[in-house]
Amino acid sequence: MNVDVCVVGRSLAAWVACRRLEQTELDLRWVRPPAGSLASLWGGLGQAFGPSHSALPDSAGALDGRLDQQNSFDPAVDVRWRRLVDRRATHPYSRLGLRRDEVSKHLSRALELLGELGLGRADDSNAVPGPHGAPYAVDIAAESVRRRPFEPGTRLCVVGADTLDSYRAEPTARRLDRADELDVELWNGPPFDGLGDGTSHPVRAARSLWRAFESSEDSLFDSLAEHCRQRSIDVVLLPPCIGATFPTHRAMMEGLREVLPCDVAEMPAERDSIHGWRIDRALRDEDSNTIRGELRHLDVADGGIDVTVESAEPFRASACLLATGGFFDGGLPTEAPFREEFTGAPLWVDGAPVDNADEVFVPRLLDERPWDDHRLFRAGLAIDNDSRVLDRDGSPKSNALFAAGRLLSGFNPIHDGCSMGVELVSGLAAADSLAAILPTVTDDTSEGEQ
């Protein structure tokens, strides 16, 4: 079997690239390994242009600490963009030659391609608070956490769920209650106070809640609705467990909006986030042009790229896009030799190929405080303006080999707070390049075969 493009990986970058390539006449195959992606860690709010001035915890800050940060904080996208590119001269956005307005356009196009995932553009005025307070700089938000701004005098009802893991409604309600001119209260009651015995994972709780919703749709939220009417509540902030999949999530949110006499929003979460799990489940269920199984071999040859996948027939692609993720996704090695597993492409860090493994990976990694911008997390594949993977000398390793997403070098997904933006923007940029230059790659391949 011969195809035009092979996309490898199960990440947002891979998904965006495939959606874009499906708009062309190219013959596409998407190789998706069974392992999950970092989407399960996404809390419903994301950044594309980096934090305001330092690491995410400082820029996101609790509501009760906002006065201490007013002198140094500026949520403007242009300010955050300038600080990001000044700090990261080799950021993927710079590698792709994208200006700030171009990144913004790529982001909007990518979100439009993934419209059924319930993702959208956001800013600091229309996203609900997380466990540590309201994020100051948000570019991407799940639809369920977006709503009108908290105006002075807004009456908020934070709904508790004591059995839900990674969700603490009471401290969030306290922080919100200390915010200027907001009236906040905590409410515990059915059906959120009976989601399971002991502690419950958000997905398990969402399944339990959905079963109850299907069997008693008309009365499930009656107690909450009556409370909101009696207290003249303006906004209800719900626990992050409203539907385990996007179809069940939409059905429940529509039912809630019909029953409750106020705005409805779903709280983000620190970890085990339902928002990320929904994305993972949607990726798992996607069948379009898909070959499922572990990638075994990629041979970058003159006639194209030979692809071998577990439990599938080998095939040849004219071009290949790697979107396999970073260190935490298994897409990059965490020990020497620092080369991409399937292509042998070298890893780069801070604008140069890795020569000394000890410079990046140290035996006692945690002693080096990896959350303080460790070099290991800035390492990855380097690309040119067309998203082609670079060799050690800075030239394309192959005109047919491309990369996107978290496995790119030049940024720290943890420290820079822009990993979701990089996934969406670089995945779309790589697909655009492939769509534009693949005929040239194919012509070169044909000449090589002759």
BELHUQUI-V923003 format. One record per backbone hydrogen bond with DSSP energy under -0.5 kcal/mol. NH is the residue of the N-H (numbers start at 1). CO is the residue of the C=O. Records with the same first field share a line. If there is no record, write none. Layout:
NH: CO + CO
This chain:
3: 316
4: 27
5: 27
6: 319
7: 29
8: 321
9: 31
15: 11
16: 12
17: 13
18: 14
19: 15
20: 16
21: 17
22: 18
23: 20
24: 21
28: 26
29: 5
30: 289
31: 7 + 29
32: 30 + 291
33: 31
40: 37
41: 38
42: 39
46: 140
51: 416
58: 55
59: 55
60: 56
61: 57
65: 62
66: 63
68: 65
69: 65 + 66
70: 66 + 67
72: 69
73: 69
80: 76
81: 77
82: 78
83: 79
84: 80
85: 81
86: 82
87: 83
88: 84
89: 87
91: 88
94: 91
95: 91
96: 92
97: 94
98: 93
103: 99
104: 100
105: 101
106: 102
107: 103
108: 104
109: 105
110: 106
111: 107
112: 108
113: 109
114: 110
115: 112
117: 114
118: 115
119: 114
120: 141
122: 139
126: 123
128: 145
130: 133
133: 130
136: 59
139: 46
140: 46
141: 120
142: 44
143: 118
145: 142
146: 143
147: 126
151: 149
153: 181
154: 151
156: 154 + 183
157: 235
158: 156 + 185
159: 157 + 237
160: 187
164: 161
165: 163 + 200
167: 164
169: 167
172: 168
173: 169
174: 170
175: 171
176: 172
177: 173
178: 174
179: 176
182: 179
183: 154
184: 182
185: 156
187: 158
192: 189
193: 189
194: 191
195: 192
200: 163
205: 201
206: 202
207: 203
208: 204
209: 205
210: 206
211: 207
212: 208
213: 209
214: 210
215: 211
216: 212
219: 216
220: 216
222: 219
225: 221
226: 222
227: 223
228: 224
229: 225
230: 226
231: 227
232: 228 + 229
233: 228
234: 155
235: 155
236: 263
237: 157 + 235
238: 236 + 265
241: 239
243: 241
249: 245
250: 246
251: 247
252: 248
253: 249
254: 250
255: 251
256: 252
257: 253
258: 254
259: 255
260: 256
263: 234
265: 236
266: 144
267: 238
268: 129
269: 43
270: 166
273: 40
276: 42
277: 273
278: 274
279: 275
280: 276
281: 277
282: 278
283: 279
284: 280
285: 281
286: 282 + 283
290: 287
291: 30
293: 32
296: 308
297: 308
298: 342
299: 306
300: 298
301: 299 + 304
304: 301
305: 317
306: 299
307: 315
308: 297
310: 294
312: 309
315: 307
316: 1
317: 305
318: 3
319: 4
320: 400
321: 6
322: 320 + 402
323: 8 + 321
330: 326 + 327
331: 326
332: 326
339: 337
340: 345
344: 340
347: 338
348: 380
349: 352
352: 349
354: 347
357: 355
359: 356
360: 356 + 357
361: 357
362: 360
365: 362 + 363
367: 364
368: 364 + 365
369: 366
372: 369
373: 371
374: 370
376: 360
377: 374
378: 375
379: 375 + 376
380: 348
381: 407
384: 388
387: 384
389: 401
390: 382
391: 395
394: 391
397: 389
398: 389
401: 398
402: 320 + 400
403: 387
404: 322
407: 404
408: 405
409: 381
410: 378
413: 377 + 411
416: 412
417: 413
419: 413
421: 47
422: 418
423: 419
424: 420
425: 421
426: 422
427: 423
428: 424
429: 425
430: 426
431: 427
432: 428
433: 429
434: 430
435: 431
436: 432
437: 433
438: 434
440: 437
441: 437
442: 438
443: 439
444: 440
445: 441
446: 442
447: 443
448: 444
449: 445
450: 446
